[in-house]
Amino acid sequence: MSGSVQSVLAVRMPQVNVNDEEVTLIGWHVADGQEVAVDQPLCEIETSKAVGDVPSPAAGAVKQAAEIGDIIAIGQVFAYIGPSIEAIDAFIAAQGETSAHSVVGVAPDSSRVGAVDATAGAIEMARKYGLDLAAVPASGRVRRSDVERFIAEKGLVAPAVRATTAHDVFGPPPALKDKVVDQGPLPDHLRSIGEHLARTQSQLVVAHVAMDVCAKGAADWIESRRKAGVMTGPIPVLLHAAAAAIAAEPRLRQFRLGGHAYSYRDVDVAFTARSGDGRLFTPVVRGVDRPGLDDLAKECARLGMAVFRGNLTVADMSGACMTISVLSDHPVRFHVGLQNAWQSAILTAGAVHDEVRMEEGRPVSVPVMTLTLSYDHGLMDGWEAATALNAAKSCIEAIRP
């Protein structure tokens, strides 16, 4: 294989949102054959929660491997970048990968498309109509538009296929048929979150540790900042504590995959935020081990406002090593969170409540909140998790206005 062919990069769709296994391509910023620079926006995608750009991981000529409207799985090739289109074509021919990167739910069929240079959208359309892509006229790569034109010219009709859903197969048991009412399909964001969390939890050995924390200093800090006009709350406090926990037990920034442990380079931590229409988002605060509480508060306010306005980007929700979650608007003593994909830990806190403690022989009312650390027992044991949680506790109790 020549040097120019070896320098070709097959660009795979990155994990842009922990709750999605696939994204929709809604636009290209770079045309076929056009040059692109590193980190220049390559294409625009839509996840279940946001619209954002995918930056180019390399510089060079671009060859598109997907069309607008295609559903692309995480890890699927959607473009090639190389020194020239000729080098990319040679790379594809040598690798034999072109038709293997089909749209989600479309299995490659070598008897039909293996020898045809076609986009994922064209392959999907051909399978729907039972077409041999070799019969579709095209100038170069067969695209969805070529297949659509061929279908229109021939007056073809897609065969009727009744989709079988889990509801069709299972449904409620007969004894409940007259006692329940079908409320219809789940909203896409709830279905996506449920499926994602179910898959993630099946890969973890989930365990939990909890501790009560004196929150007086933290509560005073929050109150002082609010009086100064800063929009803040317990989220920056918990991010600060998460950094301390990770410093005490670095394996909190790891996750297990295929018998290997992988560690994030940076201490980027996500927090849960609820939008006005009830959707759950996980914006990411970068480098929480570096800034102070005031800087964390400013970044949380920026991201929180982006959630409220609906302009949170894909980049704002990617790459976290762990997640924090706070339920402080209701009198919840504690709650146990569920880890996100590619993470092994989540730190949660309930609402602050008053407890009576003895200090110097006298009963004193102290504001307390309960921290819960959910972790992967396949990476650490309970003693190590408790060590990390105690570091978070000490961090919070050391906060002063």
C-alpha positions in Angstrom: 0.0 0.0 0.0 1.5 3.4 -1.0 2.3 6.2 1.4 -0.6 8.3 0.1 -3.1 5.5 0.7 -1.7 4.8 4.1 -2.3 8.5 5.1 -6.0 8.2 4.4 -8.2 8.4 7.5 -11.6 6.7 7.7 -13.6 9.1 9.9 -15.9 7.4 12.4 -18.8 9.0 14.2 -17.7 9.9 17.7 -19.7 9.4 20.9 -21.2 12.8 21.0 -23.8 12.2 23.6 -23.8 9.5 26.2 -27.5 8.8 25.7 -27.3 8.1 22.0 -26.1 5.0 20.0 -26.9 6.7 16.7 -27.2 10.2 15.2 -28.8 11.8 12.1 -26.7 13.5 9.5 -28.5 16.8 8.8 -25.9 18.7 6.8 -22.4 18.8 5.3 -20.1 21.8 5.8 -17.5 20.4 3.4 -18.3 19.2 -0.2 -16.8 16.1 -1.8 -13.3 16.8 -2.8 -13.1 20.0 -0.8 -10.1 20.5 1.5 -10.7 20.7 5.2 -8.5 21.8 8.2 -8.1 20.1 11.5 -11.0 21.0 13.9 -12.9 22.7 11.0 -16.6 21.8 11.2 -17.1 18.7 8.9 -20.8 18.0 9.2 -23.9 18.8 11.2 -25.7 16.1 13.2 -28.7 15.8 15.3 -28.9 13.6 18.5 -31.9 13.0 20.7 -31.1 16.1 22.6 -29.1 18.6 20.5 -27.9 19.7 17.1 -24.2 20.3 16.7 -21.1 20.1 14.4 -18.6 17.3 14.2 -15.1 18.7 13.8 -12.6 17.3 11.4 -10.0 15.1 13.0 -7.5 15.6 10.2 -6.6 17.9 7.3 -7.0 17.0 3.7 -9.5 16.2 0.9 -12.9 14.9 2.0 -14.9 12.1 0.5 -18.4 11.8 1.9 -19.6 8.3 2.9 -23.1 9.2 4.0 -25.9 11.4 2.8 -28.1 14.0 4.5 -30.8 12.2 6.4 -28.8 9.1 7.0 -28.9 7.6 10.5 -25.3 6.9 11.5 -24.3 4.6 14.3 -21.6 5.6 16.8 -18.3 4.3 15.4 -19.6 4.0 11.8 -17.5 5.5 9.0 -19.2 8.5 7.5 -16.3 10.2 5.6 -12.7 9.7 4.5 -9.9 12.3 4.6 -6.7 12.0 2.7 -4.2 13.8 0.5 -6.4 13.5 -2.6 -9.7 11.9 -3.8 -7.6 9.5 -5.8 -5.7 8.3 -2.7 -9.0 7.9 -0.9 -10.5 5.9 -3.7 -7.5 3.6 -3.7 -7.7 3.2 0.0 -11.4 2.2 -0.2 -10.7 -0.3 -3.0 -7.8 -1.8 -0.9 -9.9 -2.0 2.3 -13.1 -3.1 0.7 -15.0 -1.1 3.2 -17.3 1.1 1.1 -20.5 -1.0 1.3 -19.8 -2.4 4.7 -20.7 1.0 6.4 -24.4 0.8 5.9 -27.2 2.7 7.6 -28.3 1.5 11.0 -30.5 -1.6 10.7 -29.4 -2.4 7.2 -27.2 -5.5 7.0 -24.6 -5.5 4.2 -25.4 -8.0 1.4 -22.4 -8.9 -0.7 -24.5 -10.5 -3.4 -26.2 -7.1 -4.1 -24.0 -4.2 -3.1 -20.6 -5.6 -2.4 -19.1 -4.6 -5.7 -20.9 -1.3 -6.0 -19.6 2.0 -4.7 -22.8 3.3 -2.9 -23.6 5.6 0.0 -25.4 4.4 3.1 -28.6 6.1 2.0 -28.5 4.4 -1.4 -28.0 1.0 0.2 -30.9 1.6 2.5 -33.2 2.6 -0.3 -32.1 -0.3 -2.5 -32.9 -2.8 0.3 -36.3 -1.3 0.8 -37.2 -1.8 -2.8 -35.3 -5.0 -3.4 -33.0 -3.4 -6.0 -29.7 -4.5 -7.4 -27.6 -1.4 -7.1 -25.5 -2.5 -10.1 -28.6 -1.7 -12.3 -28.9 1.9 -11.0 -27.4 4.4 -13.5 -25.0 6.8 -11.7 -22.1 9.0 -12.5 -19.6 7.6 -10.0 -20.8 6.6 -6.6 -24.4 5.6 -6.4 -26.3 8.0 -4.2 -29.8 8.0 -2.7 -30.9 10.5 -5.3 -29.8 8.1 -8.1 -31.9 5.3 -6.5 -34.9 7.6 -6.0 -34.7 8.7 -9.7 -34.5 5.1 -10.8 -37.5 4.1 -8.7 -39.5 7.0 -10.1 -38.6 6.1 -13.7 -39.6 2.5 -13.2 -42.7 3.2 -11.2 -41.6 0.9 -8.4 -43.5 0.4 -5.2 -41.9 -0.8 -2.0 -43.2 -4.1 -0.7 -45.5 -3.8 2.3 -43.8 -4.9 5.4 -45.6 -5.0 8.8 -43.1 -4.0 11.5 -43.3 -6.2 14.6 -42.7 -4.3 17.8 -42.1 -5.4 21.3 -45.6 -4.3 22.1 -47.0 -6.6 19.4 -45.0 -9.5 20.8 -45.5 -9.0 24.5 -48.1 -6.4 25.5 -49.7 -6.5 28.9 -50.7 -9.9 30.2 -54.3 -11.0 29.5 -55.3 -10.4 33.1 -54.5 -6.7 32.7 -56.1 -6.2 29.3 -59.2 -4.6 30.8 -57.4 -2.8 33.5 -54.9 -0.7 31.6 -55.0 1.9 28.8 -52.3 2.1 26.1 -50.9 5.6 26.3 -49.1 5.3 23.0 -45.4 5.2 22.2 -42.9 6.7 24.5 -41.4 10.1 23.5 -38.1 9.6 21.6 -36.0 11.1 24.4 -37.5 8.8 27.1 -37.1 5.7 24.9 -33.5 6.6 24.1 -32.6 7.3 27.7 -34.3 4.1 28.9 -32.6 1.9 26.3 -29.2 3.5 26.9 -29.3 3.1 30.7 -30.5 -0.5 30.5 -27.5 -1.4 28.2 -25.1 0.6 30.4 -26.2 -1.0 33.7 -25.9 -4.5 32.2 -22.1 -3.9 31.8 -21.5 -2.7 35.4 -21.2 -4.3 38.8 -23.1 -1.5 40.5 -22.5 -0.8 44.2 -23.1 2.2 46.4 -21.7 4.0 49.5 -23.3 7.0 51.3 -22.3 9.6 53.8 -23.9 12.5 55.6 -22.1 15.8 55.1 -22.3 19.0 57.1 -23.4 21.6 54.5 -23.2 24.7 56.6 -20.1 26.2 54.9 -21.4 25.3 51.5 -24.9 26.7 52.2 -23.3 30.0 53.5 -21.2 30.2 50.3 -24.2 29.7 48.1 -26.2 32.3 50.0 -23.3 34.8 49.8 -23.0 34.4 46.0 -26.7 34.7 45.5 -26.7 38.0 47.5 -23.9 39.2 45.1 -26.1 38.5 42.1 -24.5 35.2 41.1 -27.0 32.6 39.8 -25.7 29.5 41.6 -26.7 26.5 43.8 -25.4 23.2 45.0 -24.1 22.0 41.5 -20.7 23.8 41.7 -20.2 22.5 45.2 -20.8 18.9 44.1 -18.5 19.4 41.1 -15.8 20.7 43.5 -16.4 17.6 45.7 -16.2 15.3 42.6 -12.8 16.6 41.8 -11.6 15.8 45.3 -13.1 12.3 45.1 -11.3 11.6 41.8 -8.0 12.9 43.2 -8.4 10.5 46.1 -9.4 7.6 43.9 -8.3 8.1 40.2 -10.2 4.9 39.2 -13.4 6.9 39.3 -12.4 8.4 36.0 -12.0 4.9 34.4 -14.5 2.5 32.8 -14.2 -1.2 31.8 -14.5 -2.4 28.2 -13.6 -5.8 26.8 -11.4 -6.8 29.8 -9.5 -3.5 29.7 -9.7 -0.4 31.9 -9.7 3.0 30.1 -9.0 6.3 31.9 -10.0 9.8 30.9 -7.1 12.2 30.6 -9.0 15.2 31.9 -11.3 15.6 34.9 -14.4 16.7 32.9 -17.6 16.1 34.9 -21.2 16.2 33.7 -24.2 17.4 35.8 -27.8 16.6 35.2 -30.1 19.5 34.2 -33.8 19.5 33.3 -35.2 21.6 30.5 -38.5 23.4 30.6 -40.2 20.7 28.6 -39.0 18.0 30.9 -36.0 16.6 29.0 -32.9 15.6 30.9 -29.5 16.9 29.7 -26.0 16.3 30.9 -23.8 19.3 30.1 -20.1 18.9 30.9 -17.9 21.2 32.9 -14.2 21.0 31.7 -11.3 20.5 34.1 -13.2 20.7 37.4 -9.9 20.0 39.2 -8.5 23.3 38.2 -10.9 26.2 38.7 -12.2 27.4 42.1 -15.8 27.4 43.2 -16.6 30.8 41.7 -15.3 29.8 38.3 -17.3 26.6 38.5 -20.4 28.6 39.4 -20.0 30.8 36.3 -19.6 27.8 34.0 -22.6 26.0 35.5 -24.7 29.2 35.0 -23.6 29.4 31.4 -24.5 25.8 30.7 -27.7 26.0 32.7 -28.8 28.9 30.6 -28.0 27.0 27.4 -30.3 24.2 28.6 -33.0 26.7 29.4 -32.7 28.4 26.0 -32.5 25.2 24.1 -29.1 26.0 22.5 -26.9 23.5 24.2 -24.4 22.0 21.7 -23.3 18.5 21.1 -19.8 19.5 22.3 -21.3 20.8 25.6 -22.4 17.2 26.4 -19.4 15.0 25.4 -16.4 13.6 27.1 -17.3 13.5 30.8 -15.5 11.0 33.0 -18.3 10.9 35.6 -21.6 12.6 36.4 -23.1 14.4 39.4 -26.8 14.8 40.2 -28.6 16.9 42.8 -32.2 16.6 43.9 -32.6 19.7 46.1 -36.0 21.1 45.0 -37.8 18.4 46.9 -37.3 17.0 50.5 -35.4 14.0 49.1 -32.9 12.7 51.7 -30.8 10.8 49.1 -31.1 9.3 45.7 -29.2 6.6 43.8 -28.1 7.6 40.3 -27.5 5.4 37.3 -24.1 5.6 35.5 -24.0 6.9 32.0 -22.2 5.1 29.1 -18.4 5.1 29.2 -18.5 6.1 32.8 -18.2 4.0 36.0 -19.4 6.4 38.7 -22.1 9.0 39.5 -22.1 11.2 42.6 -25.5 12.3 43.9 -26.8 14.5 46.7 -30.2 15.0 48.3 -31.7 18.1 49.7 -30.2 19.9 52.7 -32.1 19.1 55.9 -31.5 20.1 59.6 -30.2 17.5 62.1 -29.6 18.0 65.8 -26.0 17.2 66.8 -24.1 17.5 70.1 -21.4 20.1 70.1 -19.5 20.8 73.3 -22.2 19.1 75.2 -25.0 21.1 73.7 -27.6 20.2 71.1 -27.1 22.2 67.9 -29.0 22.3 64.6 -26.7 21.5 61.7 -27.6 21.6 58.0 -26.8 18.2 56.5 -27.0 16.6 53.1 -26.4 13.0 52.1 -23.9 12.1 49.4 -24.2 8.8 47.5 -21.5 7.4 45.3 -22.5 4.7 42.8 -19.5 2.9 41.4 -18.4 -0.1 39.5 -17.3 -2.9 41.8 -15.4 -4.3 38.9 -12.9 -1.4 39.2 -12.8 -0.8 42.9 -14.1 -2.2 46.2 -16.2 -0.6 48.9 -13.2 0.6 51.0 -11.8 2.4 48.1 -15.1 3.9 47.1 -15.6 5.1 50.7 -12.2 6.7 50.7 -13.2 8.7 47.6 -16.5 9.7 49.1 -14.8 10.7 52.4 -12.6 13.0 50.3 -15.7 14.6 48.8 -17.2 15.0 52.2 -14.1 16.7 53.6 -14.0 19.0 50.6 -17.5 20.2 51.1 -17.1 20.6 54.8 -14.0 22.8 54.2 -15.9 25.3 52.1 -16.2 28.8 53.6 -18.0 31.9 52.2 
